[in-house]
Amino acid sequence: MKLLVLGIGNLVMNDDAAGVIAAQELMKEFPERDNLRVMDGGTLGLDLLVYIEWADRLVIADAVDFGLEAGTVVRVDGNDIDAVFENKLSAHQMGMKDMLATAQLMGVRPAEVMLYGIQTASVDMDMTLSPQVEANIPKLIENIRKEITDFLANN
């Protein structure tokens, strides 16, 4: 089994940077190995397909808009993952939707896909996180860290 943790986002769009920031922090703790990659996917979209193809399990970190209190961390998996991107609840719904659909058509979609999202307060052109999101980035990172350590313990 191979796990890919993919942080998605744009560092110059306020809270949209949350997934990238989480991935960058986790990359320091978990260097690449034969069965694990933690990546800053930025806004690459379909260019990430080659990495998705490598994985059996995909964990996406991203900014979301579920209409919750800003900074709320959510986990979505299973059949709900496609609904999230279909209903445009992620800031990167089109890129992720296209990427997962293409991976499915090519027969390379990971068997397990999950999203750890953090509710945004603002996605304006600014390189500063909102206070609510900044305060909860450690929670986002800790949730993903647990996914990684559980995976490594069992593989």
Buried (B, 14 or more C-beta within 10 A) or exposed (E): EBBBBBBBBBBEBBBBBBBBBBBBBBBEEBEEEEBBBBBBBBBBBEEBBEBBBEBBBBBBBBBBBBEBEBBBBBEBEEEEBBEBBEEEBBBBBEBBBBBBBBBEEEEBBBEBBBBBBBBBBBBEEBEEBBEBBBEBBEBBBEBBBEBBEEBEEEE
